[in-house]
Amino acid sequence: MKIYLKPIGSFDQTDKFILQKTREYVEVFFGLETVLMEIVSDSLIPDQSQRLHNGNEQLHTKYILDKILLKSIPE
């Protein structure tokens, strides 16, 4: 069994460092191999699955789960 982390959005070098440290932490915490998958752009998420709420961008998780993550799970 493995845990897969799929970053969505844009990440600078500092963000990528934090992602790698998060992967390491998740692996130790759960005791399972954890894979940091390829970053995908949030431009894949259509406008109707995004909104601003109190100045914060929110993405519709059902769209992400069904259209992005489900297709990227390795066998």
N, CA, C and O atoms as a GROMACS GRO file, in nm:
protein
  300
    1MET      N    1   0.085  -0.117   0.000
    1MET     CA    2   0.000   0.000   0.000
    1MET      C    3   0.090   0.123   0.000
    1MET      O    4   0.193   0.126   0.066
    2LYS      N    5   0.048   0.225  -0.075
    2LYS     CA    6   0.122   0.351  -0.084
    2LYS      C    7   0.026   0.468  -0.067
    2LYS      O    8  -0.095   0.455  -0.088
    3ILE      N    9   0.082   0.580  -0.029
    3ILE     CA   10   0.008   0.705  -0.025
    3ILE      C   11   0.062   0.791  -0.139
    3ILE      O   12   0.184   0.806  -0.154
    4TYR      N   13  -0.027   0.847  -0.218
    4TYR     CA   14   0.012   0.935  -0.328
    4TYR      C   15  -0.034   1.077  -0.297
    4TYR      O   16  -0.150   1.099  -0.261
    5LEU      N   17   0.058   1.172  -0.311
    5LEU     CA   18   0.026   1.314  -0.294
    5LEU      C   19   0.032   1.380  -0.431
    5LEU      O   20   0.133   1.370  -0.500
    6LYS      N   21  -0.075   1.446  -0.471
    6LYS     CA   22  -0.085   1.509  -0.603
    6LYS      C   23  -0.099   1.659  -0.586
    6LYS      O   24  -0.209   1.708  -0.562
    7PRO      N   25   0.012   1.735  -0.597
    7PRO     CA   26   0.003   1.880  -0.582
    7PRO      C   27  -0.071   1.943  -0.701
    7PRO      O   28  -0.047   1.908  -0.816
    8ILE      N   29  -0.159   2.036  -0.670
    8ILE     CA   30  -0.234   2.108  -0.773
    8ILE      C   31  -0.211   2.256  -0.754
    8ILE      O   32  -0.234   2.309  -0.645
    9GLY      N   33  -0.165   2.324  -0.858
    9GLY     CA   34  -0.141   2.469  -0.851
    9GLY      C   35  -0.002   2.503  -0.896
    9GLY      O   36   0.062   2.424  -0.967
   10SER      N   37   0.047   2.621  -0.856
   10SER     CA   38   0.184   2.661  -0.890
   10SER      C   39   0.267   2.665  -0.763
   10SER      O   40   0.221   2.709  -0.658
   11PHE      N   41   0.388   2.618  -0.775
   11PHE     CA   42   0.475   2.604  -0.660
   11PHE      C   43   0.614   2.657  -0.693
   11PHE      O   44   0.673   2.619  -0.794
   12ASP      N   45   0.665   2.746  -0.609
   12ASP     CA   46   0.802   2.793  -0.628
   12ASP      C   47   0.896   2.695  -0.558
   12ASP      O   48   0.851   2.594  -0.504
   13GLN      N   49   1.025   2.724  -0.558
   13GLN     CA   50   1.124   2.632  -0.500
   13GLN      C   51   1.099   2.607  -0.352
   13GLN      O   52   1.114   2.495  -0.304
   14THR      N   53   1.062   2.711  -0.278
   14THR     CA   54   1.032   2.695  -0.136
   14THR      C   55   0.912   2.604  -0.116
   14THR      O   56   0.914   2.516  -0.030
   15ASP      N   57   0.808   2.624  -0.196
   15ASP     CA   58   0.689   2.539  -0.189
   15ASP      C   59   0.724   2.393  -0.218
   15ASP      O   60   0.676   2.302  -0.151
   16LYS      N   61   0.809   2.372  -0.318
   16LYS     CA   62   0.848   2.235  -0.354
   16LYS      C   63   0.928   2.170  -0.242
   16LYS      O   64   0.914   2.050  -0.217
   17PHE      N   65   1.010   2.248  -0.174
   17PHE     CA   66   1.084   2.197  -0.058
   17PHE      C   67   0.985   2.154   0.051
   17PHE      O   68   1.001   2.047   0.111
   18ILE      N   69   0.885   2.237   0.076
   18ILE     CA   70   0.783   2.205   0.176
   18ILE      C   71   0.704   2.081   0.136
   18ILE      O   72   0.674   1.997   0.220
   19LEU      N   73   0.672   2.068   0.007
   19LEU     CA   74   0.603   1.948  -0.041
   19LEU      C   75   0.686   1.823  -0.013
   19LEU      O   76   0.632   1.721   0.031
   20GLN      N   77   0.816   1.830  -0.039
   20GLN     CA   78   0.903   1.715  -0.016
   20GLN      C   79   0.909   1.681   0.133
   20GLN      O   80   0.904   1.563   0.169
   21LYS      N   81   0.919   1.781   0.218
   21LYS     CA   82   0.921   1.757   0.363
   21LYS      C   83   0.786   1.700   0.410
   21LYS      O   84   0.782   1.617   0.500
   22THR      N   85   0.677   1.746   0.349
   22THR     CA   86   0.545   1.692   0.382
   22THR      C   87   0.538   1.546   0.344
   22THR      O   88   0.485   1.464   0.419
   23ARG      N   89   0.590   1.512   0.226
   23ARG     CA   90   0.593   1.372   0.182
   23ARG      C   91   0.669   1.286   0.284
   23ARG      O   92   0.624   1.178   0.321
   24GLU      N   93   0.785   1.335   0.326
   24GLU     CA   94   0.866   1.262   0.424
   24GLU      C   95   0.789   1.243   0.555
   24GLU      O   96   0.790   1.135   0.614
   25TYR      N   97   0.723   1.348   0.601
   25TYR     CA   98   0.648   1.341   0.726
   25TYR      C   99   0.534   1.240   0.716
   25TYR      O  100   0.515   1.157   0.805
   26VAL      N  101   0.458   1.247   0.608
   26VAL     CA  102   0.345   1.156   0.588
   26VAL      C  103   0.394   1.011   0.587
   26VAL      O  104   0.331   0.923   0.645
   27GLU      N  105   0.508   0.988   0.522
   27GLU     CA  106   0.564   0.853   0.514
   27GLU      C  107   0.600   0.800   0.653
   27GLU      O  108   0.570   0.685   0.685
   28VAL      N  109   0.664   0.885   0.735
   28VAL     CA  110   0.701   0.842   0.870
   28VAL      C  111   0.577   0.826   0.957
   28VAL      O  112   0.564   0.728   1.030
   29PHE      N  113   0.486   0.922   0.950
   29PHE     CA  114   0.367   0.921   1.035
   29PHE      C  115   0.281   0.798   1.010
   29PHE      O  116   0.239   0.731   1.105
   30PHE      N  117   0.254   0.768   0.883
   30PHE     CA  118   0.166   0.655   0.851
   30PHE      C  119   0.242   0.524   0.832
   30PHE      O  120   0.180   0.417   0.828
   31GLY      N  121   0.374   0.530   0.821
   31GLY     CA  122   0.452   0.408   0.802
   31GLY      C  123   0.429   0.344   0.667
   31GLY      O  124   0.443   0.223   0.652
   32LEU      N  125   0.393   0.425   0.569
   32LEU     CA  126   0.368   0.375   0.435
   32LEU      C  127   0.450   0.455   0.335
   32LEU      O  128   0.471   0.575   0.351
   33GLU      N  129   0.498   0.386   0.231
   33GLU     CA  130   0.569   0.457   0.126
   33GLU      C  131   0.478   0.569   0.073
   33GLU      O  132   0.360   0.547   0.047
   34THR      N  133   0.534   0.687   0.058
   34THR     CA  134   0.457   0.801   0.012
   34THR      C  135   0.525   0.859  -0.110
   34THR      O  136   0.645   0.887  -0.110
   35VAL      N  137   0.446   0.878  -0.215
   35VAL     CA  138   0.496   0.923  -0.344
   35VAL      C  139   0.443   1.063  -0.372
   35VAL      O  140   0.322   1.087  -0.364
   36LEU      N  141   0.533   1.154  -0.404
   36LEU     CA  142   0.494   1.289  -0.445
   36LEU      C  143   0.483   1.287  -0.597
   36LEU      O  144   0.584   1.277  -0.667
   37MET      N  145   0.363   1.297  -0.646
   37MET     CA  146   0.338   1.286  -0.788
   37MET      C  147   0.366   1.419  -0.858
   37MET      O  148   0.393   1.520  -0.794
   38GLU      N  149   0.359   1.416  -0.989
   38GLU     CA  150   0.384   1.535  -1.070
   38GLU      C  151   0.282   1.644  -1.038
   38GLU      O  152   0.163   1.618  -1.019
   39ILE      N  153   0.331   1.767  -1.031
   39ILE     CA  154   0.244   1.882  -1.008
   39ILE      C  155   0.160   1.907  -1.132
   39ILE      O  156   0.210   1.900  -1.244
   40VAL      N  157   0.030   1.935  -1.111
   40VAL     CA  158  -0.057   1.974  -1.222
   40VAL      C  159  -0.108   2.115  -1.199
   40VAL      O  160  -0.124   2.159  -1.085
   41SER      N  161  -0.133   2.183  -1.305
   41SER     CA  162  -0.180   2.321  -1.298
   41SER      C  163  -0.325   2.326  -1.252
   41SER      O  164  -0.406   2.240  -1.288
   42ASP      N  165  -0.358   2.428  -1.174
   42ASP     CA  166  -0.497   2.447  -1.135
   42ASP      C  167  -0.582   2.501  -1.250
   42ASP      O  168  -0.703   2.516  -1.236
   43SER      N  169  -0.518   2.530  -1.364
   43SER     CA  170  -0.593   2.574  -1.481
   43SER      C  171  -0.677   2.458  -1.538
   43SER      O  172  -0.764   2.481  -1.622
   44LEU      N  173  -0.650   2.335  -1.495
   44LEU     CA  174  -0.731   2.220  -1.538
   44LEU      C  175  -0.870   2.222  -1.476
   44LEU      O  176  -0.961   2.153  -1.522
   45ILE      N  177  -0.885   2.302  -1.372
   45ILE     CA  178  -1.013   2.309  -1.300
   45ILE      C  179  -1.098   2.420  -1.363
   45ILE      O  180  -1.058   2.536  -1.360
   46PRO      N  181  -1.214   2.386  -1.418
   46PRO     CA  182  -1.296   2.486  -1.485
   46PRO      C  183  -1.348   2.592  -1.387
   46PRO      O  184  -1.358   2.569  -1.267
   47ASP      N  185  -1.381   2.707  -1.441
   47ASP     CA  186  -1.429   2.820  -1.359
   47ASP      C  187  -1.548   2.782  -1.272
   47ASP      O  188  -1.558   2.829  -1.158
   48GLN      N  189  -1.638   2.699  -1.321
   48GLN     CA  190  -1.757   2.663  -1.244
   48GLN      C  191  -1.723   2.574  -1.124
   48GLN      O  192  -1.809   2.550  -1.039
   49SER      N  193  -1.599   2.523  -1.116
   49SER     CA  194  -1.557   2.443  -1.002
   49SER      C  195  -1.461   2.521  -0.911
   49SER      O  196  -1.390   2.463  -0.830
   50GLN      N  197  -1.462   2.654  -0.926
   50GLN     CA  198  -1.379   2.742  -0.843
   50GLN      C  199  -1.466   2.857  -0.792
   50GLN      O  200  -1.566   2.893  -0.854
   51ARG      N  201  -1.425   2.912  -0.678
   51ARG     CA  202  -1.492   3.032  -0.630
   51ARG      C  203  -1.401   3.104  -0.531
   51ARG      O  204  -1.306   3.046  -0.478
   52LEU      N  205  -1.431   3.229  -0.508
   52LEU     CA  206  -1.365   3.306  -0.403
   52LEU      C  207  -1.461   3.316  -0.286
   52LEU      O  208  -1.578   3.348  -0.304
   53HIS      N  209  -1.412   3.290  -0.167
   53HIS     CA  210  -1.493   3.298  -0.046
   53HIS      C  211  -1.410   3.371   0.059
   53HIS      O  212  -1.305   3.322   0.102
   54ASN      N  213  -1.457   3.487   0.099
   54ASN     CA  214  -1.384   3.570   0.196
   54ASN      C  215  -1.240   3.596   0.150
   54ASN      O  216  -1.148   3.597   0.232
   55GLY      N  217  -1.223   3.616   0.019
   55GLY     CA  218  -1.091   3.646  -0.036
   55GLY      C  219  -1.001   3.526  -0.058
   55GLY      O  220  -0.887   3.542  -0.101
   56ASN      N  221  -1.050   3.406  -0.030
   56ASN     CA  222  -0.972   3.284  -0.048
   56ASN      C  223  -1.027   3.202  -0.164
   56ASN      O  224  -1.148   3.183  -0.176
   57GLU      N  225  -0.936   3.154  -0.248
   57GLU     CA  226  -0.979   3.070  -0.359
   57GLU      C  227  -1.016   2.932  -0.305
   57GLU      O  228  -0.942   2.874  -0.226
   58GLN      N  229  -1.130   2.882  -0.349
   58GLN     CA  230  -1.174   2.748  -0.312
   58GLN      C  231  -1.198   2.667  -0.439
   58GLN      O  232  -1.250   2.718  -0.538
   59LEU      N  233  -1.159   2.541  -0.434
   59LEU     CA  234  -1.175   2.451  -0.548
   59LEU      C  235  -1.272   2.340  -0.509
   59LEU      O  236  -1.266   2.289  -0.397
   60HIS      N  237  -1.359   2.304  -0.600
   60HIS     CA  238  -1.462   2.203  -0.576
   60HIS      C  239  -1.394   2.066  -0.568
   60HIS      O  240  -1.340   2.017  -0.668
   61THR      N  241  -1.396   2.004  -0.451
   61THR     CA  242  -1.323   1.879  -0.432
   61THR      C  243  -1.381   1.763  -0.513
   61THR      O  244  -1.306   1.675  -0.554
   62LYS      N  245  -1.511   1.762  -0.536
   62LYS     CA  246  -1.570   1.652  -0.614
   62LYS      C  247  -1.511   1.652  -0.755
   62LYS      O  248  -1.480   1.546  -0.810
   63TYR      N  249  -1.494   1.770  -0.814
   63TYR     CA  250  -1.433   1.778  -0.947
   63TYR      C  251  -1.290   1.726  -0.942
   63TYR      O  252  -1.250   1.646  -1.027
   64ILE      N  253  -1.213   1.770  -0.844
   64ILE     CA  254  -1.074   1.728  -0.831
   64ILE      C  255  -1.066   1.576  -0.813
   64ILE      O  256  -0.986   1.511  -0.879
   65LEU      N  257  -1.147   1.521  -0.724
   65LEU     CA  258  -1.144   1.377  -0.700
   65LEU      C  259  -1.184   1.297  -0.824
   65LEU      O  260  -1.116   1.202  -0.862
   66ASP      N  261  -1.294   1.337  -0.888
   66ASP     CA  262  -1.349   1.260  -1.000
   66ASP      C  263  -1.273   1.280  -1.130
   66ASP      O  264  -1.257   1.186  -1.207
   67LYS      N  265  -1.228   1.402  -1.158
   67LYS     CA  266  -1.172   1.434  -1.290
   67LYS      C  267  -1.020   1.439  -1.293
   67LYS      O  268  -0.960   1.418  -1.398
   68ILE      N  269  -0.956   1.465  -1.181
   68ILE     CA  270  -0.810   1.479  -1.182
   68ILE      C  271  -0.744   1.362  -1.109
   68ILE      O  272  -0.661   1.292  -1.166
   69LEU      N  273  -0.780   1.342  -0.984
   69LEU     CA  274  -0.712   1.241  -0.904
   69LEU      C  275  -0.742   1.098  -0.949
   69LEU      O  276  -0.651   1.016  -0.958
   70LEU      N  277  -0.866   1.070  -0.977
   70LEU     CA  278  -0.904   0.934  -1.015
   70LEU      C  279  -0.827   0.886  -1.139
   70LEU      O  280  -0.791   0.769  -1.151
   71LYS      N  281  -0.803   0.980  -1.232
   71LYS     CA  282  -0.733   0.946  -1.355
   71LYS      C  283  -0.583   0.931  -1.335
   71LYS      O  284  -0.515   0.873  -1.421
   72SER      N  285  -0.530   0.981  -1.224
   72SER     CA  286  -0.385   0.979  -1.208
   72SER      C  287  -0.336   0.872  -1.109
   72SER      O  288  -0.217   0.863  -1.082
   73ILE      N  289  -0.428   0.791  -1.057
   73ILE     CA  290  -0.388   0.686  -0.963
   73ILE      C  291  -0.319   0.574  -1.039
   73ILE      O  292  -0.378   0.516  -1.131
   74PRO      N  293  -0.195   0.544  -1.002
   74PRO     CA  294  -0.126   0.432  -1.069
   74PRO      C  295  -0.192   0.299  -1.031
   74PRO      O  296  -0.261   0.289  -0.929
   75GLU      N  297  -0.171   0.199  -1.114
   75GLU     CA  298  -0.232   0.067  -1.089
   75GLU      C  299  -0.175  -0.001  -0.970
   75GLU      O  300  -0.217  -0.112  -0.936
   0.00000   0.00000   0.00000
